[in-house]
Each structure stands twice: as C-alpha cells, then as structure tokens.
Amino acid sequence: MNHNDKSANLLLPLILIISLFFLWGMANNLNDILITQFKKVFTLSDFKAGLVQSAFYTGYFVFSIPAALWMKRFGYKAAVVFGLLLYATGAFLFYPAAAEREYVLFLGALFVIASGLAFLETSANPLIVAMGDPATAERRLNFAQSFNPFGCIAGIVIGREFILSGNEPTTEELAVMSATQLEQFYQFESQAVQGPYLVIGLIVLAWALMVLIVKFPRIDNQAAEEHTGSWADYKTLLRNGEFMFGVAAQFFYVGAQVCIWSFLIRYGQEAVPGTGEKTLANYLMGSLVVFMVGRFVATALMGRFRAAWLMWLYAIANIALCAYAMLVPNYSGLLALAATSFFMSLMFPTIFALSVKNLGPLTKAGSSLVIMAIIGGAVLTAVMGLVSDMTSIHLAVGVPLVCFVVIALYSRARDKVEVATK
C-alpha cells in the first residue's frame, strides 16, 4: 500500500476520532451550566454544587484502567464504540432524574457519561499520538485537541439557550411563594435538562453506529501495543518518577481548569452583583473562545519553541492572573479569571504528550494513568467549593493558583530533560 492509499484509508477514521474531542468537550462544559442550574433547583452550597464535577470526574478515575485493559483485549475501535454507548446511556438517564427531581440520580447519570468519556479519551489521545512522527506528537495532539473547544462552546450555548431560564428569584421572593408556586418553579427548572440531554443521547448513539460500520486500518505501532496494558506495566510506570510527575501535573491541570470554568459564573455573581446567569454564561463562553484561539496559537508557536518551555511561560501567566482575580474581585478580576483560558489551552495535550512520549510498549497503560489524573477535577473542584463556603469565592481562586504553580514546576523540570536529550 502506498502512502496516498494509507492516508485515504485513515481520513474517515481520523475525522470520526477528532469528532470525539468535540463530543466530550460538549459534555464537560455542560457541567458548568448544570452547577448553576442545580444550585438554583436544589438550593445547594458551593461545596455540594461542586459535587457535579466530583461525580463526573470520578467516572474518569474509575474507568481509565478498565478502558486500557478493554483496548488490549478488543482494540481501539471497540473502546470508542463502548464509550459512546455509555455516554448515550448517561444522557438518557437525565430524563428520569429530572422527572423524579433527585440530585443523586443526576450525579449517577453524570458518572455514567464520564465512564463513557474515559473510554473515549483513553483511546483517542494515544491514537492521535500514534498517527505520525513521535517528534511532532505534542503538536499533532494540540491540533486534534483544537477541535475540543468547539464542543465546549456548543455545551455552553446549549446550556444557556435551553437550560438556563434567566429566572433567578431571590431568597425573599422564594419565601413569599406558595407551596404550589414553589413546586411548579422547581419542577420547571429541573425538567429544563430533559430535552437537551435526550437529543445529545440520540446524536451520540448515531455516532456510535457510524464508528461501528467504518473500517479502521491498523496503525504502524499497533502490533507492538498488543502486549500493553497489563498490571505489570502499571507497576513499572508507578516506579518511573519522571512519568509520575506528569500524572501529578495532569491532576492539578484538570483541577485548575474545572475549578475555573465551574465557578466562573459564581465568581461573576460576587464580583459584579446583579449580573444575570445568562449574561455571565456569555463570559464563560467567551473564555472558551479564548481557549480555542489559544489552542491554535499554541500549535503554531510549537513550531518555533519547545513545548515544555512554552507551557512553563503559560503557567507563570496564569499564576499572575489568578493572583489578580483573588486580590481584585471586581469586573477586571472576572476578566482576568476568564483570560486564564488562553494560557490553559496548551496544557492538557502537552502534559499528555510529554508524559507518554517514548514509553513504547507502555503507551496504553501510561495513557490510562494520565487520564486517571482527571480525578483532579473531582477532588479540587470540591475543595474550591469548600474554601468558598468557608471564606468567599474570590479567595477560593487560590486553589487553581496552587495548581498552576505545580504545572510551572513540572514544565521547568521537563524542559531541562528535553534540552538535555537533544
């Protein structure tokens, strides 16, 4: 088979794999809207509202290694199809959860969705890395991940238009409502999620069918990876300090990203009193547009600068922006917090690519451990909510600030390794 034939055979599977970055971006950022919605429907504290992300990212943690073992047994394509089926199932579970108006049922549905996404991310990321020259893996993955923000923005638009009603009664207004009026209000707000998630479930189900019927060619290093994903591989990786630093960096990165996006609307409510939830959702969407632009800019810059060095510079910028948002909790602080998205844009794919680079036959096992680090979104979002309840939301921005300090340290250490090995 010549190079052109091989490229043609890869084109449709590549499009389908890149589309997954859109689909999980949409699910991830709908959570940011759900936190605002559930806080209203169930009158939750910031800590309890943060459990939306805890339930979601725990699904990643629990299913990342099973996803890698599944890939070892059945291959990449089967992992993608199974992940999409779990995703669709979780979306459909929103219907009965809303009908019953039970917060725990919503958390369960989010856990199922995230379990599916664990299969998708564990398979899609290394697949993109494997489709080409290892020397350009970081740049190629950044390009593929550049399509993820389109899904993130779609999630915010769907949430703003079809979930958030803009009806935000004060505590005093709620107090004078009759029992019947309160029941109608909470039921209406709860059921707002049913339609959007039903449609999402149907689309994801259709996508699973397309992946199932399209033929996926074997990639160059797939034969070598047939022997990966065993428990012995994980023991080897756990003793690899350099790799585990990458896992830790990913834990703190995902924690920082989820914290900032989950509580951006909440920060805006304190920093700019009287601003409505739909207006603040626009700032969240704007930060995601900036994130998307940042991905393409980072991909271009990586053609001229070392990836780890660039990430170190970006981490320093975000430390400064978070410090400003903590110290100046007003409109400019809101803009500073939104601006962190530009500098976060390169972090996930770059940490991922640097971590699994040169792992050889340990790539599948390594990628699943890096995906497991997404549990940072569960742990640190709850921590930020707790800090907010104890102090204030602007002081709670100290949680993502600490995360960026860890990323800066990892970037610096990894850049020294990259320079030394050239």
matplotlib code that plots the C-alpha trace (Angstrom):
import matplotlib.pyplot as plt

x = [0.0, 1.4, 1.4, -1.6, -3.7, -2.8, -3.7, -7.0, -7.8, -7.0, -9.0, -12.6, -11.5, -9.4, -12.4, -14.5, -11.8, -11.3, -15.1, -14.9, -12.9, -16.0, -18.4, -16.6, -16.0, -19.7, -20.4, -17.6, -18.8, -22.5, -21.5, -20.5, -24.1, -25.5, -23.7, -25.6, -28.9, -28.7, -27.6, -30.9, -33.1, -31.7, -30.6, -27.0, -23.9, -20.9, -19.4, -22.5, -22.8, -19.2, -20.2, -21.4, -17.8, -16.8, -19.3, -18.3, -14.6, -14.7, -16.1, -12.9, -10.8, -12.7, -12.8, -9.5, -7.6, -10.6, -10.7, -7.0, -7.5, -10.6, -8.4, -5.8, -8.5, -10.7, -8.8, -9.2, -12.4, -14.3, -13.3, -14.6, -18.0, -18.4, -17.5, -20.1, -22.8, -22.1, -22.2, -25.6, -26.9, -25.9, -27.5, -30.8, -30.7, -31.2, -34.9, -36.0, -33.6, -35.4, -38.8, -38.0, -36.1, -33.4, -29.9, -28.4, -29.9, -28.4, -25.0, -25.4, -26.2, -23.1, -21.0, -22.2, -21.5, -17.9, -17.4, -18.0, -15.7, -12.9, -13.1, -13.1, -10.2, -8.1, -8.4, -8.5, -5.5, -2.9, -4.4, -3.7, -0.2, 0.4, -0.7, 2.6, 6.1, 6.8, 8.9, 5.8, 3.4, 2.8, 2.0, -0.3, -2.3, -2.6, -4.1, -6.6, -7.5, -8.0, -11.4, -12.4, -13.2, -15.9, -17.7, -17.1, -18.6, -21.5, -22.1, -22.3, -24.6, -26.9, -27.0, -27.5, -30.3, -32.1, -31.4, -30.9, -34.2, -32.9, -35.5, -33.5, -35.8, -34.1, -34.4, -37.0, -39.1, -38.9, -40.1, -43.4, -44.2, -47.0, -46.1, -47.8, -45.8, -42.5, -43.2, -44.0, -40.8, -38.5, -40.2, -39.9, -36.2, -35.5, -37.2, -35.2, -32.4, -34.6, -34.8, -31.2, -29.8, -32.3, -31.1, -27.5, -28.1, -29.6, -26.7, -24.1, -25.9, -25.9, -22.2, -21.5, -23.2, -21.1, -17.8, -19.1, -19.6, -16.5, -13.4, -10.4, -7.0, -4.2, -1.7, 2.1, 2.8, -0.5, 1.1, 3.7, 1.0, -0.9, 1.3, 0.5, -2.0, -1.1, -0.8, 3.0, 3.0, 1.4, 3.9, 6.7, 5.2, 4.5, 8.3, 9.0, 9.4, 9.5, 6.3, 4.5, 5.4, 3.5, 0.5, 0.6, 0.8, -2.3, -4.1, -3.5, -4.1, -7.6, -8.3, -7.5, -9.5, -12.6, -12.4, -12.2, -14.9, -17.2, -17.1, -16.7, -20.4, -20.4, -17.3, -19.1, -22.2, -20.0, -17.6, -20.3, -23.5, -26.8, -25.5, -27.8, -26.8, -27.3, -25.1, -22.4, -22.7, -21.6, -18.4, -17.9, -18.5, -16.0, -13.4, -13.9, -13.5, -10.2, -9.3, -10.0, -7.9, -5.1, -5.0, -4.4, -1.9, 0.0, 0.1, 1.7, 4.1, 5.3, 6.8, 9.3, 9.5, 10.0, 6.6, 7.7, 9.3, 6.1, 3.9, 6.2, 5.7, 1.9, 1.7, 3.5, 1.0, -1.9, -0.4, -0.4, -4.0, -5.3, -3.5, -5.1, -8.6, -8.1, -6.9, -9.3, -12.7, -14.5, -15.2, -11.5, -10.9, -13.7, -11.9, -8.6, -10.1, -11.7, -8.3, -6.6, -8.4, -6.0, -3.0, -4.6, -5.2, -2.0, -1.6, -3.7, -2.5, 1.1, 1.3, -0.3, 2.1, 5.2, 4.1, 3.5, 6.3, 8.9, 7.0, 7.0, 5.0, 3.9, 2.0, -1.5, -1.0, 0.6, -2.2, -4.8, -2.9, -2.7, -6.4, -7.0, -5.4, -8.6, -9.8, -8.2, -11.4, -13.4, -11.2, -10.1, -13.5, -15.0, -12.0, -12.6, -16.3, -15.5, -13.0, -15.6, -18.2, -15.7, -14.4, -15.5, -15.4, -12.6, -10.3, -11.1, -9.3, -6.2, -6.9, -6.3, -3.4, -1.6, -2.4, -0.6, 2.5, 2.7, 2.4, 5.1, 7.5, 6.7, 7.2, 10.6, 11.8, 10.5, 12.1, 15.5, 15.1, 14.1, 17.1, 19.5, 18.3, 18.6]
y = [0.0, 3.4, 6.5, 8.1, 4.9, 4.8, 8.4, 7.9, 4.9, 6.9, 10.0, 8.9, 7.2, 10.3, 12.5, 10.3, 10.3, 14.1, 14.4, 12.7, 15.7, 17.8, 15.4, 15.1, 18.9, 19.4, 17.0, 18.6, 22.2, 21.5, 20.6, 24.3, 25.2, 22.4, 23.6, 27.0, 25.2, 22.6, 25.3, 27.0, 23.9, 22.2, 25.3, 23.9, 25.3, 25.8, 22.5, 20.5, 22.2, 21.2, 17.5, 17.7, 17.7, 15.2, 12.6, 13.3, 13.1, 10.1, 8.3, 9.0, 7.8, 4.5, 3.5, 4.7, 1.4, -0.8, 1.2, 0.4, -3.3, -3.3, -1.8, -4.5, -7.2, -5.7, -2.8, 0.9, 0.8, -1.3, 1.0, 4.0, 2.3, 1.1, 4.6, 6.2, 3.7, 4.6, 8.3, 8.0, 5.9, 8.5, 11.3, 9.3, 8.9, 12.6, 12.2, 10.1, 12.0, 15.3, 13.6, 12.5, 15.7, 13.8, 15.3, 11.9, 10.5, 13.4, 12.7, 9.0, 9.9, 12.2, 9.3, 7.1, 9.8, 10.3, 6.5, 6.5, 9.5, 7.7, 5.1, 7.8, 9.8, 6.8, 5.5, 8.8, 10.6, 7.8, 7.1, 10.7, 10.5, 7.2, 8.6, 10.1, 11.0, 10.8, 14.0, 16.0, 14.2, 17.2, 19.4, 16.9, 16.3, 20.0, 20.3, 17.5, 19.0, 22.3, 20.9, 20.2, 23.8, 23.9, 21.2, 23.2, 26.3, 24.2, 22.9, 26.4, 27.6, 24.6, 25.2, 29.0, 28.7, 25.5, 25.0, 28.4, 30.2, 33.5, 33.3, 33.9, 34.6, 36.0, 34.3, 36.8, 36.2, 32.4, 32.9, 34.6, 31.9, 29.4, 25.7, 25.2, 28.0, 26.7, 23.2, 24.5, 26.6, 23.8, 21.3, 23.6, 24.3, 20.6, 19.5, 22.0, 19.5, 16.7, 17.9, 18.8, 15.6, 13.4, 15.0, 14.6, 10.9, 10.3, 12.0, 10.1, 6.8, 7.6, 8.4, 5.0, 3.3, 5.2, 4.2, 0.6, 0.4, 2.3, 0.2, 1.3, 0.5, -0.8, 1.9, 1.4, 0.7, -1.1, -4.5, -3.6, -2.3, -5.6, -6.5, -3.5, -2.7, -5.5, -4.9, -5.4, -2.3, -0.2, -1.4, -0.3, 3.1, 3.7, 3.4, 5.9, 9.3, 11.4, 9.8, 10.1, 13.8, 14.1, 12.3, 14.7, 17.7, 16.5, 16.0, 19.7, 21.0, 19.3, 20.5, 24.1, 24.0, 22.5, 24.8, 28.0, 27.0, 25.6, 28.7, 31.4, 32.3, 32.1, 34.4, 36.8, 36.9, 38.1, 40.3, 42.0, 42.0, 42.0, 40.4, 37.6, 34.0, 34.2, 37.2, 35.5, 32.4, 34.6, 35.4, 31.6, 31.1, 34.0, 32.3, 29.1, 31.1, 32.4, 28.8, 27.7, 30.5, 29.6, 26.1, 27.2, 29.8, 27.2, 24.7, 27.4, 28.5, 24.9, 25.0, 27.6, 27.0, 23.9, 22.7, 22.4, 25.8, 27.4, 25.6, 27.0, 30.5, 30.0, 28.6, 31.7, 33.9, 32.1, 32.3, 36.1, 36.2, 34.1, 36.2, 39.3, 37.7, 36.9, 40.4, 42.4, 40.8, 43.1, 43.2, 43.3, 40.3, 38.4, 39.3, 38.1, 34.8, 34.3, 35.1, 32.2, 30.0, 31.3, 30.0, 26.8, 25.9, 24.0, 22.4, 19.2, 17.9, 19.0, 17.3, 14.2, 14.0, 14.7, 12.1, 9.2, 10.2, 7.4, 5.0, 2.5, -0.7, 1.0, 3.7, 2.3, 1.8, 5.2, 7.0, 5.4, 6.6, 10.2, 10.0, 8.8, 12.0, 13.7, 12.8, 16.2, 17.8, 15.8, 16.5, 20.1, 21.4, 20.1, 21.7, 25.1, 24.9, 24.1, 27.0, 29.3, 28.3, 28.9, 32.3, 33.7, 32.6, 35.1, 33.8, 30.2, 31.1, 30.3, 26.6, 26.9, 29.3, 26.5, 24.1, 26.4, 26.5, 22.7, 22.9, 25.5, 23.3, 20.3, 22.3, 23.6, 20.1, 18.6, 21.3, 20.6, 16.9, 17.9, 20.1, 17.5, 14.8, 16.8]
z = [0.0, -1.0, 1.2, -0.6, -0.1, 3.5, 4.0, 2.3, 4.5, 7.6, 6.6, 7.6, 10.9, 11.7, 11.2, 13.4, 16.1, 16.0, 16.3, 19.7, 21.0, 20.2, 21.8, 25.2, 25.2, 25.0, 27.9, 30.0, 29.7, 30.0, 33.6, 34.2, 33.3, 35.4, 38.5, 38.2, 37.4, 40.2, 42.7, 41.9, 41.8, 44.9, 46.8, 47.2, 48.9, 46.7, 48.0, 47.2, 43.8, 43.1, 43.6, 39.9, 38.9, 41.6, 40.3, 36.7, 37.1, 39.5, 36.4, 34.6, 37.5, 38.0, 34.3, 32.9, 33.6, 32.7, 29.4, 28.7, 29.5, 27.3, 24.5, 25.0, 24.6, 21.9, 20.3, 19.9, 17.9, 20.4, 23.1, 21.2, 20.4, 24.0, 25.3, 23.1, 24.2, 27.9, 27.0, 25.4, 28.3, 30.8, 28.7, 28.6, 32.4, 32.7, 31.7, 34.7, 37.1, 36.1, 36.4, 40.0, 40.8, 42.7, 42.8, 43.5, 40.2, 38.3, 39.8, 38.9, 35.3, 35.1, 36.5, 33.6, 31.0, 32.4, 32.4, 28.7, 28.2, 30.0, 27.2, 24.5, 25.9, 26.8, 23.2, 21.2, 22.7, 22.1, 18.7, 17.6, 19.1, 17.2, 13.8, 12.8, 13.7, 17.5, 17.3, 16.4, 18.8, 21.0, 18.0, 16.4, 19.6, 20.1, 16.6, 17.3, 20.7, 19.0, 17.9, 21.5, 22.4, 19.6, 21.6, 24.9, 23.3, 22.0, 25.5, 26.9, 24.1, 24.6, 28.4, 28.1, 25.5, 26.5, 30.3, 32.0, 32.1, 33.4, 36.1, 39.3, 42.3, 45.4, 48.8, 49.8, 46.6, 47.2, 50.8, 49.7, 47.1, 47.9, 48.2, 44.7, 43.1, 44.6, 43.3, 39.8, 39.8, 40.9, 38.6, 35.6, 36.3, 36.8, 33.6, 31.5, 31.2, 29.8, 26.1, 25.6, 27.1, 25.2, 21.9, 22.9, 23.7, 20.2, 18.4, 20.4, 19.7, 15.9, 16.1, 17.8, 14.9, 12.3, 14.2, 14.2, 10.5, 9.3, 8.8, 10.9, 9.5, 11.7, 12.6, 12.5, 16.2, 17.0, 16.7, 19.3, 21.6, 21.5, 24.5, 26.6, 29.3, 31.8, 35.5, 35.3, 33.0, 35.7, 38.4, 36.0, 35.4, 39.1, 39.7, 36.9, 38.8, 35.6, 34.3, 37.6, 37.8, 34.5, 36.0, 39.0, 36.7, 34.8, 38.1, 39.0, 35.5, 35.2, 38.7, 37.8, 34.5, 36.1, 39.1, 37.0, 34.5, 37.1, 39.3, 36.8, 36.8, 40.6, 40.8, 38.5, 40.7, 43.6, 41.6, 39.5, 41.7, 39.9, 36.7, 35.4, 34.9, 31.2, 30.9, 33.0, 30.8, 27.9, 29.8, 30.3, 26.6, 25.8, 27.9, 25.9, 22.6, 24.0, 24.9, 21.4, 19.9, 22.4, 21.1, 17.5, 18.6, 20.8, 17.8, 15.7, 18.4, 19.0, 15.5, 16.9, 20.6, 22.9, 24.1, 27.8, 27.8, 26.3, 28.9, 31.7, 30.4, 30.2, 33.7, 35.1, 33.3, 34.9, 38.4, 37.9, 36.6, 39.4, 42.0, 40.4, 40.5, 44.2, 45.1, 42.9, 43.0, 40.6, 36.8, 36.0, 38.2, 36.3, 33.0, 34.5, 35.5, 32.1, 30.4, 32.1, 29.5, 26.8, 28.8, 29.8, 26.2, 25.6, 29.0, 28.8, 25.4, 26.1, 29.5, 28.0, 25.0, 27.2, 29.7, 27.2, 24.8, 24.4, 26.6, 23.7, 24.7, 27.9, 26.0, 26.5, 30.2, 30.5, 28.7, 31.0, 34.1, 32.7, 32.0, 35.6, 36.7, 35.6, 39.1, 39.9, 38.5, 41.1, 44.1, 43.6, 42.5, 45.7, 47.6, 45.9, 46.8, 50.4, 50.6, 49.0, 51.6, 54.4, 53.0, 49.7, 46.0, 45.1, 47.8, 46.7, 43.4, 45.4, 44.7, 40.9, 41.6, 43.5, 40.6, 38.2, 40.5, 40.2, 36.4, 36.2, 38.3, 36.0, 32.8, 34.1, 35.0, 31.8, 29.6, 31.2, 30.2, 26.6, 26.3, 27.8, 25.4, 22.2]

ax = plt.figure().add_subplot(projection="3d")
ax.plot(x, y, z, "-o")
ax.set_aspect("equal")
plt.show()
